[in-house]
Amino acid sequence: MLFDTHAHLDDRAFDADRAELLATLPQHGLALVMNPGCSLASSRNVDKLTREYDYIYGAVGSHPDVCDEVTEEVLEAYRQLCRENPKIKAIGEIGLDYHYEEIPRDVQQRAFRMQMALAAELNLPVIVHDRDAHGDSMAIVEEFPTVKGVFHCYSGSVEMAQWLVDRGWYIGFTGVLTFKNARKAVEVAQAIPLERIVLETDCPYMAPEPFRGKRNDPGKLYRMAQRLSELRGCTEDEIRAITLENGKRLYGI
């Protein structure tokens, strides 16, 4: 069985057929799904999904693209969602994204720190989004030594991954692992301990080959398991079992 540790099933890309899709996931070998929030509104939708489906767990947080919404009032709303719903298992998706810089870096960094502090307060792991911001992301992580979690859709170096793994973090791999030009992701996937790897779709984005360019969904996670088994010289069943347990350990499930 598989654990999709990062899926945005609340995304509007699934509005037309969400119920039908979710009803089929167990037959596609999905044991568990983690659905992070991307905003306060998204996090509230995630809260509802976790109550409707036994195998869906959630996280709450504001993505760097909307992190200017983060205030003490928003943090209190996240705090209440975590306290009221035992299936909310993390703070995320949070972090830094300097690719487009639509929100100033100092605003992103402030929101990241505020949400890391909330995770420390609640003793929850975090789901970190880091795009073109490796140095600042790592510096902020270092400020919160008690907070662990996962760098999702990992795009950093082997050295950075090893630094994180040594400190108890997990590394998440998406469909990028199947791309022909995915040299850096492949190097990291081959270098770090299997016990620190989790698999994710990041759906509806990042569809693996041969589905690239189409809407992604958790039913396509098997492609990442296949690719990782090739890279590590393990059977696909071994990869499925190991990454399932890794995800459960990460989120305390």
C-alpha positions in Angstrom: 0.0 0.0 0.0 1.1 3.6 -0.6 1.0 6.8 1.4 0.6 10.0 -0.7 2.2 12.4 1.8 1.3 15.6 -0.1 -1.9 16.0 -2.1 -4.1 19.0 -2.6 -7.4 17.2 -3.0 -9.2 20.4 -1.9 -8.0 22.2 -5.0 -10.6 23.4 -7.4 -9.1 21.2 -10.2 -11.0 18.3 -8.5 -14.3 20.2 -8.0 -16.0 18.3 -10.9 -15.2 14.8 -9.8 -13.7 14.9 -6.3 -16.1 12.4 -4.7 -15.8 9.9 -7.6 -12.0 10.1 -7.5 -11.7 9.8 -3.8 -14.0 6.7 -3.8 -11.5 4.9 -6.1 -8.3 5.6 -4.3 -8.2 2.6 -2.0 -8.6 0.3 -5.0 -5.5 2.0 -6.5 -3.4 0.9 -3.5 -3.6 4.1 -1.5 -3.7 3.5 2.2 -3.3 7.1 3.4 -3.2 10.6 2.0 -1.9 13.8 3.7 -3.7 16.9 2.4 -1.9 20.2 3.4 -3.7 23.5 3.5 -2.4 26.4 1.5 -4.4 29.2 3.2 -6.9 29.6 6.0 -9.8 28.9 3.6 -8.0 25.9 2.1 -7.2 24.6 5.6 -10.8 24.8 6.6 -11.7 22.7 3.5 -9.0 20.2 4.4 -10.5 19.9 7.9 -13.8 18.9 6.3 -12.2 16.4 4.0 -10.5 14.6 6.9 -13.8 14.2 8.6 -15.4 12.7 5.5 -12.7 10.2 4.5 -11.1 7.8 7.0 -7.8 7.6 5.0 -7.3 11.4 4.5 -5.3 13.3 7.1 -4.6 17.0 7.0 -2.3 19.9 7.8 -3.1 23.6 8.2 -1.0 26.6 7.1 -0.5 29.4 4.7 1.6 28.8 1.6 4.3 31.4 0.7 2.1 32.6 -2.2 -0.6 33.8 0.2 1.5 34.3 3.4 0.6 37.9 3.6 -2.6 36.7 5.2 -0.8 35.4 8.3 -1.7 37.3 11.4 -2.2 36.4 15.0 -5.9 35.8 14.3 -5.1 33.4 11.5 -2.6 31.5 13.7 -5.4 31.3 16.3 -7.7 29.7 13.8 -5.0 27.2 12.9 -4.4 26.5 16.6 -8.1 25.8 17.0 -8.3 23.5 14.0 -5.4 21.5 15.4 -7.0 21.2 18.8 -10.4 20.3 17.6 -9.5 17.7 14.9 -7.1 14.9 15.9 -6.6 14.1 12.2 -4.8 17.5 11.6 -1.2 16.2 12.0 1.1 19.0 10.8 1.5 22.7 10.1 1.8 23.2 6.3 2.3 24.0 3.6 4.6 26.8 4.8 8.0 28.1 3.7 9.6 30.4 1.1 9.2 30.9 -2.6 11.5 33.4 -4.3 10.7 32.2 -7.9 8.2 35.0 -8.7 8.6 37.1 -5.5 5.0 38.4 -5.7 5.2 38.7 -1.9 8.3 40.5 -0.5 10.9 38.2 1.0 10.7 39.8 4.5 6.9 39.2 4.6 7.5 35.5 3.6 10.2 35.1 6.2 8.0 36.6 8.9 5.1 34.3 8.1 7.4 31.3 7.9 8.8 32.1 11.4 5.3 32.6 12.9 4.1 29.3 11.6 7.3 27.5 12.6 6.7 28.9 16.1 3.2 27.6 16.1 4.4 24.1 15.2 6.9 24.3 18.1 4.1 25.3 20.4 1.9 22.5 19.3 4.7 19.9 19.0 3.7 19.2 15.4 5.8 18.5 12.3 5.9 21.0 9.4 5.6 20.7 5.7 8.1 23.0 4.1 7.8 24.5 0.6 11.3 25.8 -0.5 11.6 27.2 -4.1 14.7 29.1 -5.0 15.2 30.0 -1.3 17.5 27.3 0.0 19.7 29.5 2.1 17.0 31.4 3.9 14.9 28.3 4.3 17.7 26.5 6.1 18.6 29.5 8.2 15.0 29.7 9.5 14.8 26.0 10.1 18.0 26.3 12.2 16.2 28.9 14.4 13.7 26.2 15.5 15.8 23.1 16.5 12.8 21.3 18.1 10.7 21.5 14.9 11.0 18.6 12.4 9.1 17.7 9.3 9.5 17.3 5.6 11.0 19.4 2.8 8.4 18.5 0.1 9.1 18.4 -3.6 12.7 18.5 -2.7 15.0 20.6 -5.1 18.1 21.1 -3.0 21.5 19.5 -3.0 22.6 16.2 -1.6 24.6 18.1 1.1 21.5 20.0 2.2 19.4 16.9 2.2 22.0 15.1 4.4 22.0 18.1 6.8 18.3 17.8 7.2 18.3 14.0 7.5 20.9 14.2 10.2 18.6 16.5 12.2 15.6 14.2 11.9 13.9 15.6 8.8 12.3 13.8 5.9 12.7 14.4 2.2 9.7 14.3 -0.2 9.9 13.3 -3.8 7.2 14.0 -6.5 6.8 13.1 -10.1 10.0 15.0 -10.8 11.8 11.8 -9.9 10.5 10.3 -13.1 11.5 13.2 -15.4 14.4 12.6 -17.8 16.2 15.7 -16.7 15.8 15.1 -13.0 19.5 14.7 -12.2 19.5 16.5 -8.9 16.5 14.7 -7.5 17.9 11.3 -8.6 21.2 12.0 -6.9 19.5 12.9 -3.6 17.1 9.9 -3.8 20.1 7.6 -4.2 22.2 9.2 -1.5 20.0 9.5 1.6 18.7 6.7 3.8 15.5 5.1 2.6 14.0 5.5 6.1 14.0 9.3 5.5 12.2 9.3 2.1 8.5 9.9 1.6 6.6 9.9 -1.7 4.1 12.5 -2.8 2.1 13.6 -5.8 1.6 17.3 -5.0 -1.5 16.8 -7.1 -3.1 18.3 -9.1 0.5 19.4 -10.1 3.7 17.6 -10.9 2.3 14.6 -12.8 4.9 11.9 -13.3 5.9 10.4 -16.7 4.0 9.2 -18.8 1.3 11.5 -17.5 3.3 14.8 -17.5 1.1 17.8 -18.5 -2.1 16.2 -17.3 -3.9 16.6 -14.0 -2.2 14.6 -11.3 -3.9 12.6 -8.6 -2.9 10.1 -5.9 -3.7 7.2 -8.1 -0.5 8.0 -10.0 1.8 7.7 -7.0 2.8 4.2 -8.1 5.0 5.7 -10.7 7.2 7.3 -8.0 7.4 4.0 -6.2 8.5 2.2 -9.4 11.2 4.8 -10.1 12.5 4.8 -6.5 12.7 1.0 -6.6 14.8 1.2 -9.8 17.1 3.8 -8.2 17.6 1.9 -5.0 17.7 -1.7 -6.3 14.7 -2.7 -4.2 11.4 -4.3 -5.1 8.5 -2.0 -5.6 6.7 -3.8 -2.7 9.6 -3.0 -0.4 9.5 0.7 -1.4 5.8 0.8 -0.8 6.1 -0.7 2.6 9.1 1.5 3.7 7.7 4.8 2.5 4.3 4.0 4.0 5.9 3.5 7.4 8.1 6.6 6.9 5.0 8.7 6.3 3.1 7.3 9.3 6.2 7.9 11.5 6.5 11.5 10.2 2.9 12.4 11.0 2.4 10.2 14.0 -0.3 8.1 12.4 
